[in-house]
Amino acid sequence: MLELHCHTTYSDGTLTPTELVNKAVKAGVKALAITDHDTVAGWNDAFNAAAPHNLEIVPGLELSTVHNGRSLHILGFYPDAEKIRAPLHERLEGRKRRAQEMAAKLAELGYPIELPEMPANMAPGRPHIASALVKAGHVSSSREAFDRWLGDDGPAYVHYDKFSISDGINLLKSCGAVPVWAHPYLFRGGDVETTLKELVEAGLMGVEVYHPNHTPSQTENLKKLCREYNLIITGGSDYHGPNAEFKASEATTLNMLHIPLELLEPVKQAAATLK
């Protein structure tokens, strides 16, 4: 009944925070984390929407870092909103520059697009570029846009601003957030064992063990590694809403992993040590 990885329209989700909360309530979720990319803008809407229901909102985010030249995402739970908003502004500006650079590359390739207007606190990403390509008639689906141009090795791909795992973990912990490695087996910049050791040395406190893209054997290996390093175990569906076809886990649904609620308590205890 625990969901510790969900996105809204403030980043690359297809549901507003209110819509996500309502869907989570119907799915039987008891504690829901709002973990948009590089922004905490969706929290207040989620808190307000959850108030009439027996749903606990876990404030969080998914921070974008770069390791070995590849994107590595770190979830952060229970950050101090006032402390983290200013540093996130720089991350958001970097995301906006990246979106503009990808649009420029597409134009050079002969596929001009119009970037959607976005509020200052919204985090643009490749899914927004893919949607613009569909709207312009260049492709029939977001998946096609990723396959042809926007994938990690695609001709219109642009790397994130350099922001190391050490910088990311230090930022999260300095703002009171518990840093957790998101979907380790989706990382393409090194093997899980070596990368985890480097993350632990940088101050990592947990691992997202349960994820739709992890096989049973991968999940068991992550559990073993968490015991070895004394790390917190978390999990979530990485839910982006309906029609989120750009995700590797396109068929994800809320509460699909049936993660036990008791996994939340160690996260809360770890957050208390950082305050």
ZAGUVO-188668 format. One record per residue (C-alpha): x, z, y; residue in three letters. Coordinates in Angstrom, 1 decimal, always signed. Each point is the difference from the previous one (the first is absolute). Layout:
+--------+--------+--------+------+
|      u |      w |      v | type |
+--------+--------+--------+------+
|      X |      Z |      Y |  Ala |
...
+--------+--------+--------+------+
This chain:
+--------+--------+--------+------+
|      u |      w |      v | type |
+--------+--------+--------+------+
|   +0.0 |   +0.0 |   +0.0 |  Met |
|   +3.1 |   -0.4 |   +2.2 |  Leu |
|   +0.9 |   -3.1 |   +2.0 |  Glu |
|   +3.4 |   +0.3 |   +1.8 |  Leu |
|   +0.6 |   -3.6 |   +1.0 |  His |
|   -2.7 |   -2.0 |   +1.9 |  Cys |
|   +0.0 |   -2.4 |   +3.0 |  His |
|   -2.5 |   -0.8 |   +2.7 |  Thr |
|   -0.4 |   -2.7 |   +2.6 |  Thr |
|   +2.5 |   +1.8 |   +2.2 |  Tyr |
|   +2.6 |   -1.7 |   -2.3 |  Ser |
|   -0.7 |   -2.4 |   -2.8 |  Asp |
|   -3.1 |   +1.4 |   -1.5 |  Gly |
|   -3.4 |   -1.8 |   +0.2 |  Thr |
|   -2.1 |   +3.2 |   +0.6 |  Leu |
|   -0.2 |   +2.1 |   +3.1 |  Thr |
|   +0.8 |   +3.7 |   -0.5 |  Pro |
|   -3.7 |   +0.8 |   +0.1 |  Thr |
|   -0.8 |   -2.6 |   -2.6 |  Glu |
|   +2.9 |   +1.2 |   -2.2 |  Leu |
|   -1.2 |   +3.6 |   +0.2 |  Val |
|   -3.6 |   -1.0 |   -1.0 |  Asn |
|   +1.3 |   -2.1 |   -2.9 |  Lys |
|   +2.3 |   +2.9 |   -1.2 |  Ala |
|   -3.0 |   +2.4 |   +0.1 |  Val |
|   -2.0 |   -2.4 |   -2.2 |  Lys |
|   +2.9 |   -0.4 |   -2.4 |  Ala |
|   +0.3 |   +3.8 |   -0.5 |  Gly |
|   +3.2 |   +0.5 |   +1.9 |  Val |
|   +0.5 |   +3.6 |   +1.1 |  Lys |
|   +3.3 |   -0.4 |   +2.0 |  Ala |
|   +0.9 |   -3.2 |   +1.8 |  Leu |
|   +3.3 |   -0.9 |   +1.7 |  Ala |
|   +0.0 |   -2.5 |   +2.9 |  Ile |
|   +3.4 |   -1.7 |   -0.4 |  Thr |
|   +0.0 |   -3.0 |   +2.3 |  Asp |
|   +3.3 |   -1.8 |   +0.6 |  His |
|   +2.0 |   +1.5 |   +2.9 |  Asp |
|   -3.1 |   +1.4 |   +1.8 |  Thr |
|   -2.1 |   +3.2 |   +0.0 |  Val |
|   -2.7 |   -1.6 |   +2.1 |  Ala |
|   -2.7 |   +0.2 |   -2.6 |  Gly |
|   +0.1 |   +3.7 |   -0.6 |  Trp |
|   -2.6 |   +1.2 |   +2.6 |  Asn |
|   -2.6 |   -2.5 |   -1.1 |  Asp |
|   +0.5 |   +1.1 |   -3.6 |  Ala |
|   -0.2 |   +3.7 |   +0.9 |  Phe |
|   -3.3 |   -0.6 |   +1.9 |  Asn |
|   -1.5 |   -2.1 |   -2.8 |  Ala |
|   +1.0 |   +2.5 |   -2.7 |  Ala |
|   -1.4 |   +3.0 |   +1.8 |  Ala |
|   -3.6 |   -0.2 |   -1.4 |  Pro |
|   +1.3 |   -0.5 |   -3.5 |  His |
|   +1.9 |   +2.1 |   -2.4 |  Asn |
|   +3.1 |   -2.2 |   +0.4 |  Leu |
|   +3.4 |   +1.3 |   +1.1 |  Glu |
|   +2.1 |   -2.4 |   +2.1 |  Ile |
|   +3.7 |   +0.1 |   -0.6 |  Val |
|   +1.8 |   -1.3 |   +3.1 |  Pro |
|   +2.8 |   -2.3 |   -0.8 |  Gly |
|   +1.7 |   -3.4 |   +0.5 |  Leu |
|   +2.1 |   -2.5 |   -1.8 |  Glu |
|   +3.3 |   -0.5 |   +1.8 |  Leu |
|   +1.9 |   -3.3 |   -0.3 |  Ser |
|   +3.7 |   +0.3 |   -0.6 |  Thr |
|   +2.7 |   -2.5 |   -1.2 |  Val |
|   +2.3 |   +0.7 |   -2.9 |  His |
|   +2.5 |   -2.5 |   -1.4 |  Asn |
|   -1.6 |   -2.7 |   +2.1 |  Gly |
|   -3.5 |   +0.6 |   -1.5 |  Arg |
|   -3.1 |   +1.8 |   +1.3 |  Ser |
|   -0.3 |   +3.5 |   -1.4 |  Leu |
|   -3.1 |   +2.0 |   +0.9 |  His |
|   -0.1 |   +3.8 |   +0.3 |  Ile |
|   -3.3 |   +1.9 |   +0.2 |  Leu |
|   -0.1 |   +3.0 |   +2.3 |  Gly |
|   -2.6 |   +2.7 |   -0.4 |  Phe |
|   -1.1 |   +2.6 |   +2.6 |  Tyr |
|   +2.2 |   -1.1 |   +3.0 |  Pro |
|   -0.6 |   +1.6 |   +3.3 |  Asp |
|   -1.9 |   -2.7 |   +1.9 |  Ala |
|   +1.4 |   +0.8 |   +3.4 |  Glu |
|   +3.6 |   -0.1 |   -1.3 |  Lys |
|   -0.3 |   -3.2 |   -1.9 |  Ile |
|   -2.0 |   -2.2 |   +2.4 |  Arg |
|   +2.9 |   -0.7 |   +2.4 |  Ala |
|   +2.5 |   -1.1 |   -2.7 |  Pro |
|   -2.6 |   -2.1 |   -1.7 |  Leu |
|   -0.5 |   -1.9 |   +3.2 |  His |
|   +3.4 |   -1.6 |   -0.5 |  Glu |
|   -0.9 |   -0.9 |   -3.6 |  Arg |
|   -3.2 |   -1.6 |   +1.2 |  Leu |
|   +1.8 |   -2.0 |   +2.6 |  Glu |
|   +2.3 |   -1.3 |   -2.7 |  Gly |
|   -2.9 |   -1.0 |   -2.1 |  Arg |
|   -1.5 |   -2.0 |   +2.9 |  Lys |
|   +3.3 |   -1.8 |   +0.6 |  Arg |
|   +0.2 |   -0.8 |   -3.7 |  Arg |
|   -3.5 |   -1.5 |   +0.0 |  Ala |
|   +0.9 |   -2.2 |   +3.0 |  Gln |
|   +3.2 |   -1.1 |   -1.7 |  Glu |
|   -1.9 |   -1.0 |   -3.2 |  Met |
|   -2.6 |   -1.9 |   +2.1 |  Ala |
|   +2.9 |   -1.8 |   +1.7 |  Ala |
|   +1.5 |   -1.0 |   -3.3 |  Lys |
|   -3.3 |   -1.3 |   -1.3 |  Leu |
|   -0.4 |   -2.1 |   +3.2 |  Ala |
|   +3.5 |   -1.5 |   -0.6 |  Glu |
|   -1.2 |   -0.8 |   -3.6 |  Leu |
|   -3.0 |   -1.8 |   +1.5 |  Gly |
|   -2.6 |   +2.7 |   -0.6 |  Tyr |
|   -0.8 |   +1.6 |   +3.3 |  Pro |
|   -2.3 |   +3.0 |   +0.0 |  Ile |
|   -1.7 |   +2.2 |   +2.6 |  Glu |
|   +0.9 |   +3.7 |   -0.5 |  Leu |
|   -3.0 |   +2.3 |   +0.2 |  Pro |
|   -0.3 |   +2.4 |   +2.9 |  Glu |
|   +0.8 |   +3.6 |   -1.1 |  Met |
|   -0.3 |   +3.4 |   +1.6 |  Pro |
|   +3.3 |   +1.6 |   +1.1 |  Ala |
|   -0.2 |   +2.5 |   -2.8 |  Asn |
|   -0.7 |   -2.5 |   -2.8 |  Met |
|   +2.8 |   -1.1 |   -2.4 |  Ala |
|   +0.2 |   -3.8 |   -0.5 |  Pro |
|   +1.3 |   -1.3 |   -3.3 |  Gly |
|   +0.2 |   -3.0 |   -2.2 |  Arg |
|   -3.6 |   +0.2 |   -1.1 |  Pro |
|   -1.0 |   -0.6 |   +3.6 |  His |
|   +2.2 |   -3.1 |   +0.1 |  Ile |
|   -1.5 |   -1.2 |   -3.3 |  Ala |
|   -3.5 |   +0.4 |   +1.4 |  Ser |
|   +1.0 |   -2.0 |   +3.0 |  Ala |
|   +1.3 |   -2.8 |   -2.2 |  Leu |
|   -3.4 |   +0.0 |   -1.9 |  Val |
|   -1.9 |   -0.1 |   +3.3 |  Lys |
|   +2.2 |   -2.9 |   +1.3 |  Ala |
|   -0.9 |   -1.9 |   -3.2 |  Gly |
|   +3.6 |   -0.3 |   -1.2 |  His |
|   -0.8 |   +1.8 |   -3.3 |  Val |
|   -3.1 |   +0.9 |   -2.0 |  Ser |
|   +1.0 |   +3.6 |   -0.7 |  Ser |
|   +2.3 |   +2.8 |   +1.1 |  Ser |
|   +1.6 |   -0.1 |   -3.4 |  Arg |
|   +1.0 |   -3.7 |   +0.5 |  Glu |
|   +1.5 |   +1.0 |   +3.4 |  Ala |
|   +2.2 |   +2.6 |   -1.7 |  Phe |
|   +1.0 |   -2.4 |   -2.8 |  Asp |
|   +0.9 |   -2.8 |   +2.4 |  Arg |
|   +1.5 |   +1.7 |   +3.1 |  Trp |
|   -0.3 |   +3.8 |   +0.3 |  Leu |
|   +1.4 |   +1.4 |   -3.2 |  Gly |
|   +3.3 |   +1.9 |   +0.1 |  Asp |
|   +2.0 |   -3.2 |   -0.5 |  Asp |
|   -2.4 |   -2.3 |   +1.8 |  Gly |
|   +1.0 |   -2.4 |   +2.8 |  Pro |
|   -2.0 |   +2.0 |   +2.6 |  Ala |
|   +1.0 |   +3.5 |   -1.1 |  Tyr |
|   +1.6 |   +2.3 |   +2.6 |  Val |
|   +1.7 |   +3.2 |   -1.0 |  His |
|   -1.1 |   +3.3 |   +1.5 |  Tyr |
|   +2.1 |   +1.5 |   +2.7 |  Asp |
|   +3.0 |   +1.8 |   -1.6 |  Lys |
|   -1.2 |   +3.6 |   -0.6 |  Phe |
|   +1.9 |   +1.7 |   -2.8 |  Ser |
|   -1.5 |   +2.3 |   -2.6 |  Ile |
|   +2.0 |   +2.9 |   +1.5 |  Ser |
|   -1.4 |   -0.7 |   +3.5 |  Asp |
|   -3.5 |   -0.3 |   -1.5 |  Gly |
|   +0.2 |   +3.3 |   -2.0 |  Ile |
|   +1.6 |   +1.8 |   +2.9 |  Asn |
|   -2.8 |   -1.2 |   +2.3 |  Leu |
|   -2.8 |   +1.1 |   -2.4 |  Leu |
|   +1.6 |   +3.5 |   -0.7 |  Lys |
|   +0.7 |   +0.6 |   +3.7 |  Ser |
|   -3.7 |   -0.5 |   +0.6 |  Cys |
|   -1.0 |   +2.3 |   -2.8 |  Gly |
|   -1.0 |   -2.7 |   -2.5 |  Ala |
|   +0.8 |   +0.0 |   -3.7 |  Val |
|   +1.9 |   -3.2 |   -0.9 |  Pro |
|   -1.1 |   -1.7 |   -3.2 |  Val |
|   +1.3 |   -3.3 |   -1.4 |  Trp |
|   -2.9 |   -2.4 |   -0.2 |  Ala |
|   -0.5 |   -2.2 |   -3.1 |  His |
|   +3.7 |   +0.1 |   -1.2 |  Pro |
|   -0.4 |   -2.9 |   -2.5 |  Tyr |
|   -1.1 |   -2.4 |   +2.8 |  Leu |
|   +3.4 |   +0.4 |   +1.7 |  Phe |
|   +2.1 |   -3.1 |   -0.3 |  Arg |
|   +3.3 |   +1.3 |   +1.4 |  Gly |
|   +1.4 |   +1.9 |   -3.0 |  Gly |
|   -0.8 |   +1.8 |   -3.2 |  Asp |
|   -2.2 |   +3.0 |   +0.2 |  Val |
|   +2.5 |   +2.5 |   -1.4 |  Glu |
|   +2.8 |   -0.9 |   +2.5 |  Thr |
|   -2.4 |   -0.3 |   +2.9 |  Thr |
|   -1.7 |   +3.3 |   -0.7 |  Leu |
|   +3.4 |   +1.8 |   -0.1 |  Lys |
|   +0.8 |   -1.4 |   +3.5 |  Glu |
|   -3.4 |   +1.0 |   +1.3 |  Leu |
|   +0.4 |   +3.5 |   -1.4 |  Val |
|   +3.4 |   +0.3 |   +1.7 |  Glu |
|   -1.7 |   -1.1 |   +3.3 |  Ala |
|   -2.6 |   +2.8 |   -0.4 |  Gly |
|   -2.9 |   -1.5 |   -1.9 |  Leu |
|   -2.5 |   +2.6 |   -1.3 |  Met |
|   -2.4 |   -1.9 |   -2.2 |  Gly |
|   -0.8 |   -3.2 |   -1.9 |  Val |
|   -3.2 |   -2.0 |   -0.3 |  Glu |
|   -0.2 |   +0.1 |   -3.8 |  Val |
|   -3.5 |   -1.2 |   -0.5 |  Tyr |
|   -0.6 |   -3.5 |   +1.4 |  His |
|   -2.1 |   -3.0 |   -1.2 |  Pro |
|   +3.1 |   -2.2 |   -0.4 |  Asn |
|   +2.0 |   +2.6 |   -2.1 |  His |
|   -0.2 |   -0.5 |   -3.8 |  Thr |
|   -0.5 |   +3.0 |   -2.2 |  Pro |
|   +3.7 |   +0.0 |   -0.9 |  Ser |
|   +1.0 |   -0.2 |   +3.6 |  Gln |
|   -2.3 |   +2.9 |   +0.9 |  Thr |
|   +1.5 |   +2.1 |   -2.8 |  Glu |
|   +3.6 |   -0.8 |   +1.2 |  Asn |
|   -0.9 |   +1.0 |   +3.5 |  Leu |
|   -1.4 |   +3.3 |   -1.3 |  Lys |
|   +3.2 |   +0.6 |   -1.8 |  Lys |
|   +2.0 |   -0.8 |   +3.2 |  Leu |
|   -2.1 |   +2.4 |   +2.0 |  Cys |
|   +0.7 |   +2.8 |   -2.4 |  Arg |
|   +3.7 |   -0.8 |   +0.1 |  Glu |
|   +0.1 |   +0.1 |   +3.8 |  Tyr |
|   -2.7 |   +2.6 |   +0.5 |  Asn |
|   -2.2 |   -2.4 |   +2.0 |  Leu |
|   -3.6 |   +0.1 |   +0.9 |  Ile |
|   -2.3 |   -2.4 |   -1.9 |  Ile |
|   -2.7 |   -1.9 |   +1.9 |  Thr |
|   -2.1 |   -3.1 |   -0.6 |  Gly |
|   -2.6 |   -2.3 |   +1.4 |  Gly |
|   -1.7 |   -3.3 |   -0.4 |  Ser |
|   +1.7 |   -1.5 |   +3.1 |  Asp |
|   -3.5 |   -1.1 |   +0.9 |  Tyr |
|   -0.3 |   -2.7 |   +2.7 |  His |
|   -3.7 |   -0.5 |   -0.2 |  Gly |
|   -2.0 |   -2.9 |   -1.5 |  Pro |
|   +1.3 |   -3.5 |   +0.1 |  Asn |
|   +3.6 |   +1.2 |   +0.5 |  Ala |
|   +1.3 |   -3.0 |   -1.9 |  Glu |
|   +3.5 |   +0.1 |   +1.4 |  Phe |
|   +0.8 |   +3.2 |   -2.0 |  Lys |
|   +1.7 |   -0.1 |   -3.3 |  Ala |
|   -2.6 |   +2.4 |   -1.3 |  Ser |
|   -3.0 |   -2.1 |   +1.1 |  Glu |
|   -2.5 |   +1.7 |   -2.3 |  Ala |
|   +0.6 |   +3.5 |   +1.3 |  Thr |
|   -3.0 |   +2.3 |   +0.6 |  Thr |
|   -0.2 |   +3.5 |   +1.4 |  Leu |
|   +0.5 |   +2.8 |   -2.5 |  Asn |
|   +0.9 |   -2.5 |   -2.7 |  Met |
|   +3.0 |   +2.2 |   -1.2 |  Leu |
|   -2.0 |   +3.2 |   -0.1 |  His |
|   +2.9 |   +2.0 |   +1.4 |  Ile |
|   -0.6 |   +3.8 |   -0.3 |  Pro |
|   -0.6 |   +1.9 |   +3.2 |  Leu |
|   +2.6 |   +2.7 |   -1.0 |  Glu |
|   +2.8 |   -2.5 |   +0.9 |  Leu |
|   -0.8 |   +0.6 |   +3.7 |  Leu |
|   +1.0 |   +3.7 |   +0.1 |  Glu |
|   +3.7 |   -0.6 |   -0.5 |  Pro |
|   -0.1 |   -2.5 |   +2.9 |  Val |
|   -1.6 |   +2.6 |   +2.2 |  Lys |
|   +2.5 |   +2.6 |   -1.0 |  Gln |
|   +2.9 |   -2.4 |   +0.7 |  Ala |
|   -1.5 |   -0.8 |   +3.4 |  Ala |
|   -0.2 |   +3.7 |   +0.8 |  Ala |
|   +3.7 |   +0.3 |   -0.5 |  Thr |
|   +0.6 |   -2.7 |   +2.7 |  Leu |
|   -2.0 |   +1.5 |   +2.7 |  Lys |
+--------+--------+--------+------+
